Amino acid sequence: MKEAELLRCQIQEWYPLFKPYTIKTHCHPLSDPFIRYLLGQSDPQSSADPPRFLLPRPASGHDPLPRTTARIDPTSSLSPINSDSNSDDDSQSPADAAPSFPDLEDAVNRSIAALGGAVLPKLNWSSPKDAAWISSDGSLRCTSFSEIALLLRSSDSISHDLSQALTFCSDASLGPPTTPFYLALRKWYPSLRLEMEFRCFVRRRRLIAISQREVTTFYPVLPDRKDEIQPLIERFFDEVVRERFGSEDYTVDVYLTSDGRVKVVDFNPWGAFTLPLMFEWEELDEEGFGEQGVEFRVIEGRQGVRPGLKTAVPYDYMDTGEGSGWDQFLRRADEELRKQALDIGHDHGDG
């Protein structure tokens, strides 16, 4: 993957080209102090230790995530301030010590209002999906600057974007990254259906494969509608995407609306950290793959679900030991998978 191919997949680069065909989005440039805040870094001009994780101090004077009266900041790193300490820091409340980004906060609040009151945040490439567990409802829906800051600051995906995004590029420079970073706020649609999002694989400017995007769930509607969905996506690619996007090889995620329109969701580079979902990169890279037509794959039955446990917290945070409750859940899940496999075997035997 070349650096130019990765840079084309930044939302602030492709959004102007596909504005009529995607979700309404506002992009805001990020300052170096805010980027350092997201990375948990100190000011390079200062010899101070890396700062604690505190949400930005609201310029409006009110806190969308109210703090308790106890000397614990519930939206920080969950570390209590030592009440026995006599240090100078002890005389400073968490609210006073928190950083403030009034210009960005004001711009974000205006965008939230213009986009209907709720947004999904992302940076140049990634959204903080891995941090959704920390939000109040387990989603990426944000209605305030503080909620956005909490998700971004808690996300490993965002940290990777800010510090290591170009390391996968074969022609990456050895110096520090010079890529300007943006906060993209996308209008929140609560009624979006996960089964109607698809990943399209484009090789040498040809659409060669389409995959169901959400592969941890079986959606009975998809096998029945494959023949209806595929031509809609192929036509959209030919008429809208092929000539507008500059790369030869890439993936594009699209969403099919209830009235049959196709919308661009995101672009990702070919290979590297992009998930192939129902395919393997080895087969997609094979010479001649897709020459006989676009390969469209969806999960055809419950036995085809890709393993994945969805919970409100990361798997590493779960106690799966004996008596935890999760041990019984996982045991039953394994038994159900074995039962499904046996049923499938018997069905094939009867046929």
C-alpha positions as CSV (number, residue, x, y, z in Angstrom):
1,M,0.0,0.0,0.0
2,K,1.3,3.4,-1.0
3,E,1.0,6.5,1.2
4,A,-1.0,8.2,-1.5
5,E,-3.5,5.4,-1.5
6,L,-4.0,5.7,2.3
7,L,-4.3,9.4,2.2
8,R,-7.1,9.2,-0.5
9,C,-9.2,7.3,2.1
10,Q,-9.3,10.2,4.5
11,I,-12.8,11.4,4.9
12,Q,-11.9,15.0,4.4
13,E,-10.4,14.0,1.1
14,W,-13.2,11.9,-0.4
15,Y,-16.2,13.6,1.2
16,P,-16.2,16.6,-1.2
17,L,-16.2,14.2,-4.1
18,F,-19.1,12.2,-2.9
19,K,-21.1,14.8,-0.9
20,P,-24.4,14.1,-2.8
21,Y,-24.0,10.4,-2.3
22,T,-23.1,10.0,1.4
23,I,-24.1,10.9,4.9
24,K,-24.0,14.7,5.7
25,T,-20.7,15.4,7.5
26,H,-18.9,18.4,9.0
27,C,-15.1,18.4,9.3
28,H,-13.1,20.4,11.8
29,P,-9.2,20.7,11.8
30,L,-7.6,19.6,15.0
31,S,-5.0,21.7,16.8
32,D,-1.7,20.2,18.1
33,P,-2.8,20.7,21.7
34,F,-6.0,18.8,21.1
35,I,-4.1,16.0,19.4
36,R,-1.6,15.8,22.3
37,Y,-4.6,15.6,24.6
38,L,-6.0,12.6,22.7
39,L,-2.7,10.9,22.9
40,G,-2.2,11.7,26.5
41,Q,1.0,13.6,25.8
42,S,2.5,16.6,27.6
43,D,3.4,19.9,25.9
44,P,6.8,19.4,24.3
45,Q,7.9,22.7,25.8
46,S,7.1,21.4,29.3
47,S,9.0,19.0,31.5
48,A,5.8,18.0,33.3
49,D,4.6,14.3,33.5
50,P,2.0,13.2,31.0
51,P,-1.4,14.6,32.1
52,R,-4.1,12.6,33.8
53,F,-7.2,11.7,31.7
54,L,-9.6,14.5,32.3
55,L,-12.4,15.6,30.1
56,P,-12.0,19.1,28.6
57,R,-13.4,21.9,30.8
58,P,-16.6,23.1,29.1
59,A,-16.4,26.7,27.9
60,S,-20.1,27.0,28.4
61,G,-19.8,26.6,32.2
62,H,-22.0,23.6,32.4
63,D,-20.9,20.0,32.3
64,P,-22.9,17.5,30.1
65,L,-21.4,14.7,32.1
66,P,-22.0,15.9,35.7
67,R,-19.2,15.2,38.2
68,T,-19.8,13.8,41.7
69,T,-19.1,15.8,44.8
70,A,-16.6,13.2,45.9
71,R,-13.0,13.8,45.1
72,I,-13.1,11.4,42.2
73,D,-13.5,12.4,38.6
74,P,-15.9,9.7,37.1
75,T,-14.9,10.7,33.6
76,S,-11.2,10.6,34.1
77,S,-9.0,7.5,34.3
78,L,-11.1,6.4,37.3
79,S,-8.1,7.0,39.6
80,P,-9.1,8.8,42.8
81,I,-7.2,11.8,43.9
82,N,-5.2,11.0,47.0
83,S,-7.1,12.8,49.8
84,D,-4.1,12.5,52.2
85,S,-1.7,14.4,49.8
86,N,-0.5,17.8,50.8
87,S,0.9,18.6,47.4
88,D,0.0,21.8,45.4
89,D,-1.9,19.6,43.0
90,D,-4.3,18.7,45.8
91,S,-5.5,22.2,46.1
92,Q,-6.6,22.3,42.5
93,S,-9.9,20.7,41.6
94,P,-10.2,18.3,38.7
95,A,-12.4,20.9,36.8
96,D,-9.7,23.5,37.2
97,A,-6.9,21.1,36.1
98,A,-8.8,20.0,33.0
99,P,-7.7,21.3,29.6
100,S,-10.0,23.6,27.6
101,F,-10.5,23.9,23.8
102,P,-13.2,26.6,23.5
103,D,-12.8,27.2,19.8
104,L,-13.1,23.6,18.8
105,E,-15.9,23.1,21.4
106,D,-17.9,26.0,19.9
107,A,-17.5,24.7,16.3
108,V,-18.5,21.2,17.4
109,N,-21.6,22.3,19.2
110,R,-22.7,24.4,16.2
111,S,-22.2,21.3,13.9
112,I,-24.1,19.1,16.3
113,A,-27.0,21.5,16.2
114,A,-26.9,21.8,12.4
115,L,-26.8,18.0,12.0
116,G,-29.9,17.4,14.0
117,G,-28.6,17.2,17.6
118,A,-26.7,13.9,17.5
119,V,-23.6,12.9,15.5
120,L,-21.1,10.0,15.0
121,P,-17.5,11.2,15.4
122,K,-14.5,9.9,13.6
123,L,-11.0,11.2,12.6
124,N,-9.4,11.0,9.2
125,W,-9.8,7.2,8.9
126,S,-11.3,5.6,12.0
127,S,-14.2,6.0,14.3
128,P,-13.8,5.1,18.0
129,K,-15.8,1.9,17.7
130,D,-13.6,0.1,20.1
131,A,-14.5,2.6,22.8
132,A,-18.3,2.4,22.4
133,W,-18.5,0.3,25.6
134,I,-17.7,3.4,27.6
135,S,-20.6,5.5,26.3
136,S,-23.9,5.6,28.2
137,D,-25.8,3.6,25.6
138,G,-23.0,1.5,24.1
139,S,-23.1,3.3,20.8
140,L,-21.1,6.1,19.1
141,R,-24.0,8.6,19.3
142,C,-22.8,11.9,20.7
143,T,-24.8,15.0,21.6
144,S,-22.0,17.1,23.2
145,F,-18.3,17.9,22.9
146,S,-17.6,16.1,26.2
147,E,-19.1,12.8,24.9
148,I,-17.0,13.1,21.7
149,A,-13.8,13.8,23.7
150,L,-14.5,10.8,26.0
151,L,-14.8,8.4,23.0
152,L,-11.8,9.7,21.1
153,R,-9.6,9.7,24.2
154,S,-10.6,6.2,25.1
155,S,-10.0,4.6,21.7
156,D,-7.0,2.6,20.6
157,S,-8.1,3.0,17.0
158,I,-8.0,6.8,17.2
159,S,-4.5,6.6,18.9
160,H,-3.3,4.4,16.0
161,D,-4.6,6.9,13.5
162,L,-2.8,9.8,15.2
163,S,0.5,8.1,15.7
164,Q,0.9,5.0,13.4
165,A,-1.4,5.2,10.4
166,L,1.4,5.5,7.8
167,T,3.5,2.7,9.2
168,F,1.7,0.2,6.9
169,C,2.8,2.2,3.8
170,S,5.6,0.8,1.7
171,D,6.9,4.3,0.9
172,A,6.3,5.9,4.3
173,S,8.9,8.5,5.3
174,L,11.0,7.9,8.5
175,G,10.3,11.3,9.9
176,P,7.4,12.4,12.1
177,P,4.0,12.4,10.4
178,T,2.9,15.7,8.8
179,T,-0.7,14.7,8.0
180,P,-3.2,17.3,9.2
181,F,-5.9,15.7,11.3
182,Y,-9.6,16.4,11.3
183,L,-12.6,15.6,13.4
184,A,-15.5,14.5,11.2
185,L,-19.0,14.7,12.6
186,R,-21.5,12.6,10.7
187,K,-25.3,13.0,11.1
188,W,-26.7,10.2,13.4
189,Y,-29.4,8.0,11.9
190,P,-30.9,5.8,14.6
191,S,-32.9,3.8,12.1
192,L,-29.9,2.5,10.0
193,R,-30.1,-1.3,9.6
194,L,-26.8,-3.1,10.0
195,E,-27.7,-5.8,7.5
196,M,-27.9,-3.2,4.7
197,E,-24.3,-2.2,4.8
198,F,-21.8,-3.9,2.4
199,R,-18.1,-3.8,1.7
200,C,-17.1,-3.6,-2.0
201,F,-13.6,-4.8,-3.1
202,V,-12.2,-2.9,-6.1
203,R,-9.1,-4.2,-7.9
204,R,-7.6,-2.3,-10.8
205,R,-10.7,-0.1,-10.8
206,R,-13.0,-3.2,-11.3
207,L,-15.5,-4.2,-8.7
208,I,-14.7,-7.9,-8.0
209,A,-16.4,-8.7,-4.7
210,I,-19.1,-7.7,-2.3
211,S,-19.4,-8.8,1.3
212,Q,-22.0,-8.4,4.0
213,R,-20.4,-5.8,6.4
214,E,-21.7,-7.1,9.7
215,V,-20.5,-10.7,9.8
216,T,-21.3,-11.6,13.4
217,T,-25.0,-12.0,12.8
218,F,-27.2,-14.0,10.4
219,Y,-29.8,-11.8,8.7
220,P,-32.4,-14.1,7.0
221,V,-33.4,-11.3,4.6
222,L,-30.0,-11.2,2.9
223,P,-29.9,-14.6,1.1
224,D,-33.4,-13.9,-0.2
225,R,-32.5,-10.4,-1.5
226,K,-29.0,-11.0,-3.0
227,D,-30.2,-11.0,-6.6
228,E,-32.0,-7.7,-5.9
229,I,-29.1,-6.0,-4.0
230,Q,-26.1,-6.9,-6.2
231,P,-27.2,-5.0,-9.4
232,L,-28.0,-1.9,-7.4
233,I,-24.5,-1.8,-5.9
234,E,-22.9,-2.6,-9.3
235,R,-24.8,0.2,-11.0
236,F,-23.8,2.7,-8.3
237,F,-20.2,1.7,-8.5
238,D,-20.2,2.1,-12.3
239,E,-22.0,5.4,-12.3
240,V,-20.7,7.1,-9.2
241,V,-17.6,5.6,-7.7
242,R,-15.4,4.3,-10.4
243,E,-14.4,7.6,-12.1
244,R,-14.5,9.7,-8.9
245,F,-12.1,7.8,-6.6
246,G,-8.4,8.1,-7.5
247,S,-7.0,4.7,-6.4
248,E,-6.7,1.6,-8.5
249,D,-7.2,-0.8,-5.5
250,Y,-9.4,-0.1,-2.5
251,T,-12.5,-1.0,-0.6
252,V,-15.7,1.1,-0.3
253,D,-18.4,0.5,2.2
254,V,-21.9,1.3,1.0
255,Y,-25.4,1.4,2.5
256,L,-28.6,0.4,0.8
257,T,-31.6,2.6,1.8
258,S,-35.2,1.3,2.1
259,D,-36.1,2.9,-1.2
260,G,-33.2,1.3,-3.1
261,R,-30.7,4.2,-3.1
262,V,-27.0,3.4,-2.4
263,K,-24.9,5.7,-0.2
264,V,-21.2,5.8,0.4
265,V,-20.2,5.1,4.0
266,D,-16.4,5.0,3.9
267,F,-13.3,4.1,1.9
268,N,-10.4,1.9,3.0
269,P,-7.1,0.9,1.5
270,W,-6.6,-2.5,-0.1
271,G,-5.1,-5.0,2.3
272,A,-3.2,-3.8,5.3
273,F,-5.5,-3.3,8.3
274,T,-8.8,-3.4,6.2
275,L,-10.9,-6.5,7.1
276,P,-11.8,-8.8,4.2
277,L,-14.9,-10.0,6.1
278,M,-16.4,-12.9,4.1
279,F,-13.3,-13.3,2.0
280,E,-9.6,-13.8,2.5
281,W,-7.0,-11.3,1.1
282,E,-5.1,-14.2,-0.5
283,E,-8.1,-15.2,-2.7
284,L,-8.9,-11.5,-3.5
285,D,-5.3,-11.1,-4.6
286,E,-5.3,-14.1,-6.9
287,E,-4.9,-13.3,-10.6
288,G,-8.2,-13.7,-12.4
289,F,-10.4,-13.4,-9.3
290,G,-13.7,-11.7,-10.3
291,E,-13.2,-12.1,-14.0
292,Q,-16.3,-14.3,-14.2
293,G,-18.4,-11.7,-12.5
294,V,-18.7,-10.0,-9.1
295,E,-18.6,-12.5,-6.2
296,F,-21.3,-11.5,-3.6
297,R,-21.2,-13.3,-0.2
298,V,-23.5,-13.1,2.7
299,I,-24.1,-15.4,5.7
300,E,-26.5,-18.0,4.3
301,G,-27.4,-19.6,7.7
302,R,-26.7,-19.4,11.4
303,Q,-23.9,-21.8,11.1
304,G,-22.0,-19.3,8.9
305,V,-21.8,-16.6,11.5
306,R,-18.2,-15.5,12.1
307,P,-17.4,-16.0,15.8
308,G,-17.7,-12.8,17.8
309,L,-19.1,-12.1,21.2
310,K,-20.9,-8.8,21.5
311,T,-21.0,-7.2,25.0
312,A,-21.0,-3.7,26.4
313,V,-17.4,-4.0,27.6
314,P,-14.2,-5.3,26.0
315,Y,-13.6,-9.1,26.2
316,D,-10.5,-8.5,28.4
317,Y,-12.7,-6.8,31.0
318,M,-14.9,-9.9,31.4
319,D,-14.6,-12.4,34.2
320,T,-15.2,-15.7,32.5
321,G,-14.2,-17.8,35.5
322,E,-16.3,-20.4,37.2
323,G,-19.4,-18.9,38.8
324,S,-19.1,-15.6,36.9
325,G,-22.2,-16.2,34.8
326,W,-20.2,-15.7,31.6
327,D,-18.8,-19.2,31.9
328,Q,-22.3,-20.7,31.6
329,F,-23.1,-18.4,28.7
330,L,-20.0,-19.4,26.8
331,R,-20.6,-23.1,27.6
332,R,-24.2,-22.9,26.2
333,A,-22.9,-21.0,23.1
334,D,-20.4,-23.8,22.4
335,E,-23.1,-26.5,22.9
336,E,-25.5,-24.6,20.5
337,L,-22.8,-24.4,17.9
338,R,-22.1,-28.1,18.2
339,K,-25.8,-28.8,17.9
340,Q,-26.1,-26.7,14.8
341,A,-23.2,-28.5,13.2
342,L,-24.8,-31.9,14.0
343,D,-28.1,-30.7,12.5
344,I,-26.4,-29.5,9.4
345,G,-24.6,-32.9,9.0
346,H,-27.9,-34.8,9.4
347,D,-29.6,-32.6,6.9
348,H,-26.9,-33.3,4.3
349,G,-27.0,-37.0,5.2
350,D,-30.8,-37.1,4.6
351,G,-30.3,-35.3,1.2
